[in-house]
Amino acid sequence: MQKVKEIVSSILKDHAIDTVYFVGCGGSLVGFFPAKYFLSCEATKLKVGYINANEFVHATPKEIGPNAVVILASQRGNTPETVKACQVAREKGAATVGLTFQVPSPLSEAAEYVILYEFGDGAVVENQKSSYGFKLAVELLNEIEGYAEYDKLLDGLKKMDGIVKKACKEIVPYAIKYAWEFKDDSVIYTMGSGASWGSAHQESICIFMEMQWINSSVIHSGEYFHGPFEITDKNTAFLMMKSTGRTRALDDRALTFMKKFNDRCMILDGMDYGMGELGDVSEYLDPCFHTNVVRVFNNLLADVRNHPLSVRRYMWKFDY
Amino acid sequence: MQKVKEIVSSILKDHAIDTVYFVGCGGSLVGFFPAKYFLSCEATKLKVGYINANEFVHATPKEIGPNAVVILASQRGNTPETVKACQVAREKGAATVGLTFQVPSPLSEAAEYVILYEFGDGAVVENQKSSYGFKLAVELLNEIEGYAEYDKLLDGLKKMDGIVKKACKEIVPYAIKYAWEFKDDSVIYTMGSGASWGSAHQESICIFMEMQWINSSVIHSGEYFHGPFEITDKNTAFLMMKSTGRTRALDDRALTFMKKFNDRCMILDGMDYGMGELGDVSEYLDPCFHTNVVRVFNNLLADVRNHPLSVRRYMWKFDY
């Protein structure tokens, strides 16, 4: 957190920040969703944006200028669209923070401030990419507008590593059951609400589509009844990333409906694994829980499908 | 436009508006995407939100108060979540504008200002729901911050009815071809970028999922290469709602890739039907083009699949 505090403090010395933008591609965009959602809920003055890096480059929002901070992520720091977006933001006078797992890299060269995050099996949850995006959001809000739950939320984030590691052991039998259940499905829908819509989206595009070549779509639990639910039959596969917070009622409503017609919904619910201890800030930390704990299921699914998570049809094979 | 001008003028007499929220469910939320996208691109002071009505009710953003205008839509004016969201917004002191096809209705009773829009075969494009959301956004921006392209954009919107009606005739052979091509597909992806992401999302949830029970997902053209493209094989069905504006390069990049491995992408491109005449504001009007012209294809698809657009499994059958 010290690093985040120093960066925010330094930015606020040079810029009258009124706009926070999160920019990236794929998993490096959706990892920012919890931070974006947090600011959309809690900020009363700050404007917040969340945008694909290439769209940012080609249709740069007019509000990007010296009063904006643009936070970008790229795993290897070499995603061309994200590096270019960083350059565009700097040219317009915005403060830029680059999150990456590789330094030096084009992104670490392009960004004014750089955060090296942890990734993979040994990573501490609060030092992961998504957590750094989140901490930057919380720190910016607290410094610019004040945020009453600041200590509680950061304390909760610290506790996530313990909650996640314990849950990853306890969930194994349930994860095995659904790895077998879903192994032959050609379509799997993910669902969520609030901050957890982000983790549901991430699972859909990064795991099912990218790493398993399974057709997928994320459905917001509150949108389910307004179109998407018509695809539900007794065989449709769903994975619900359930919220522990205010939008839990939306998830429950969808689950109640499904139980009438469909018995194929895997549910990841932090309430079953100690997230309730975190109090009313838990909903903002649900995505930390979901994205880390679902990895147990992802690995098992890859095993039973004999389709390693590392296999790609196109990525890394040629320029496109 | 006179009605929109009067509403905005009246709101600005009573409220120091710094926040514009678009609220709805399903097609009545996504119909606001062009308005939301326009403000996200062009506003430098106004904050903009776009949110499912039930999420708005359960996790009301803190910025909703006397300085906010909340714009809501419901076709019959009776969507419970949207009516409730309107009540919540009013209790917090926000200005509220309800767009509906039915007056009187619970939404028309709940909202401070009401706009009755046109719908169906005889509707003039600029009087449709989505166009009213868009005109409210343009008027609010122009009155609060000023907008240099105001006349050009509204003039373009007026021309949309002629462009759409002509295109609906010209596109028939192409639409027939793809109705036959896609009739047996169990999954169809829609794609788009910029404002057109909204029309692609609408086609995915309201037509393919809701009205045809075909599995579907919307993919942002700029996100395609960062996960989703791995599901592409020679049989994958895509419908691209192509932008005529700044993000067209993102769509073209995805299309170039697809042509290498996949020959099953239907493309709706306003450039083929006169959208170029509208100049650099055309991209904001692309969704008007897409959502109206794609109806020719939707009707033909329903015919060849022997699956009327009006059939539902669940909707209108019981309370859920």
Chai-1 contact restraints between the chains, C-beta under 6 A:
chainA,res_idxA,chainB,res_idxB,connection_type,confidence,min_distance_angstrom,max_distance_angstrom,comment,restraint_id
A,C25,B,H226,contact,1.0,0.0,6.0,A-B,restraint_1
A,G26,B,H226,contact,1.0,0.0,6.0,A-B,restraint_2
A,G26,B,G227,contact,1.0,0.0,6.0,A-B,restraint_3
A,S40,B,P61,contact,1.0,0.0,6.0,A-B,restraint_4
A,C41,B,P61,contact,1.0,0.0,6.0,A-B,restraint_5
A,E42,B,K62,contact,1.0,0.0,6.0,A-B,restraint_6
A,T44,B,K62,contact,1.0,0.0,6.0,A-B,restraint_7
A,T44,B,E63,contact,1.0,0.0,6.0,A-B,restraint_8
A,K47,B,K47,contact,1.0,0.0,6.0,A-B,restraint_9
A,N52,B,H220,contact,1.0,0.0,6.0,A-B,restraint_10
A,N52,B,G222,contact,1.0,0.0,6.0,A-B,restraint_11
A,N52,B,E223,contact,1.0,0.0,6.0,A-B,restraint_12
A,N54,B,G222,contact,1.0,0.0,6.0,A-B,restraint_13
A,N54,B,L250,contact,1.0,0.0,6.0,A-B,restraint_14
A,E55,B,G222,contact,1.0,0.0,6.0,A-B,restraint_15
A,E55,B,T247,contact,1.0,0.0,6.0,A-B,restraint_16
A,H58,B,R246,contact,1.0,0.0,6.0,A-B,restraint_17
A,H58,B,T247,contact,1.0,0.0,6.0,A-B,restraint_18
A,H58,B,A249,contact,1.0,0.0,6.0,A-B,restraint_19
A,A59,B,G194,contact,1.0,0.0,6.0,A-B,restraint_20
A,A59,B,R246,contact,1.0,0.0,6.0,A-B,restraint_21
A,A59,B,T247,contact,1.0,0.0,6.0,A-B,restraint_22
A,P61,B,S40,contact,1.0,0.0,6.0,A-B,restraint_23
A,P61,B,C41,contact,1.0,0.0,6.0,A-B,restraint_24
A,K62,B,E42,contact,1.0,0.0,6.0,A-B,restraint_25
A,K62,B,T44,contact,1.0,0.0,6.0,A-B,restraint_26
A,E63,B,T44,contact,1.0,0.0,6.0,A-B,restraint_27
A,V187,B,N215,contact,1.0,0.0,6.0,A-B,restraint_28
A,G194,B,A59,contact,1.0,0.0,6.0,A-B,restraint_29
A,I205,B,G227,contact,1.0,0.0,6.0,A-B,restraint_30
A,I205,B,P228,contact,1.0,0.0,6.0,A-B,restraint_31
A,C206,B,G227,contact,1.0,0.0,6.0,A-B,restraint_32
A,M209,B,G227,contact,1.0,0.0,6.0,A-B,restraint_33
A,M209,B,P228,contact,1.0,0.0,6.0,A-B,restraint_34
A,M209,B,E230,contact,1.0,0.0,6.0,A-B,restraint_35
A,M209,B,I231,contact,1.0,0.0,6.0,A-B,restraint_36
A,E210,B,G227,contact,1.0,0.0,6.0,A-B,restraint_37
A,E210,B,E230,contact,1.0,0.0,6.0,A-B,restraint_38
A,W213,B,E230,contact,1.0,0.0,6.0,A-B,restraint_39
A,W213,B,I231,contact,1.0,0.0,6.0,A-B,restraint_40
A,N215,B,V187,contact,1.0,0.0,6.0,A-B,restraint_41
A,N215,B,I231,contact,1.0,0.0,6.0,A-B,restraint_42
A,S217,B,S217,contact,1.0,0.0,6.0,A-B,restraint_43
A,H220,B,N52,contact,1.0,0.0,6.0,A-B,restraint_44
A,G222,B,N52,contact,1.0,0.0,6.0,A-B,restraint_45
A,G222,B,N54,contact,1.0,0.0,6.0,A-B,restraint_46
A,G222,B,E55,contact,1.0,0.0,6.0,A-B,restraint_47
A,E223,B,N52,contact,1.0,0.0,6.0,A-B,restraint_48
A,H226,B,C25,contact,1.0,0.0,6.0,A-B,restraint_49
A,H226,B,G26,contact,1.0,0.0,6.0,A-B,restraint_50
A,G227,B,G26,contact,1.0,0.0,6.0,A-B,restraint_51
A,G227,B,I205,contact,1.0,0.0,6.0,A-B,restraint_52
A,G227,B,C206,contact,1.0,0.0,6.0,A-B,restraint_53
A,G227,B,M209,contact,1.0,0.0,6.0,A-B,restraint_54
A,G227,B,E210,contact,1.0,0.0,6.0,A-B,restraint_55
A,P228,B,I205,contact,1.0,0.0,6.0,A-B,restraint_56
A,P228,B,M209,contact,1.0,0.0,6.0,A-B,restraint_57
A,E230,B,M209,contact,1.0,0.0,6.0,A-B,restraint_58
A,E230,B,E210,contact,1.0,0.0,6.0,A-B,restraint_59
A,E230,B,W213,contact,1.0,0.0,6.0,A-B,restraint_60
A,E230,B,R313,contact,1.0,0.0,6.0,A-B,restraint_61
A,I231,B,M209,contact,1.0,0.0,6.0,A-B,restraint_62
A,I231,B,W213,contact,1.0,0.0,6.0,A-B,restraint_63
A,I231,B,N215,contact,1.0,0.0,6.0,A-B,restraint_64
A,R246,B,H58,contact,1.0,0.0,6.0,A-B,restraint_65
A,R246,B,A59,contact,1.0,0.0,6.0,A-B,restraint_66
A,T247,B,E55,contact,1.0,0.0,6.0,A-B,restraint_67
A,T247,B,H58,contact,1.0,0.0,6.0,A-B,restraint_68
A,T247,B,A59,contact,1.0,0.0,6.0,A-B,restraint_69
A,A249,B,H58,contact,1.0,0.0,6.0,A-B,restraint_70
A,L250,B,N54,contact,1.0,0.0,6.0,A-B,restraint_71
A,F257,B,Y320,contact,1.0,0.0,6.0,A-B,restraint_72
A,R313,B,E230,contact,1.0,0.0,6.0,A-B,restraint_73
A,Y320,B,F257,contact,1.0,0.0,6.0,A-B,restraint_74
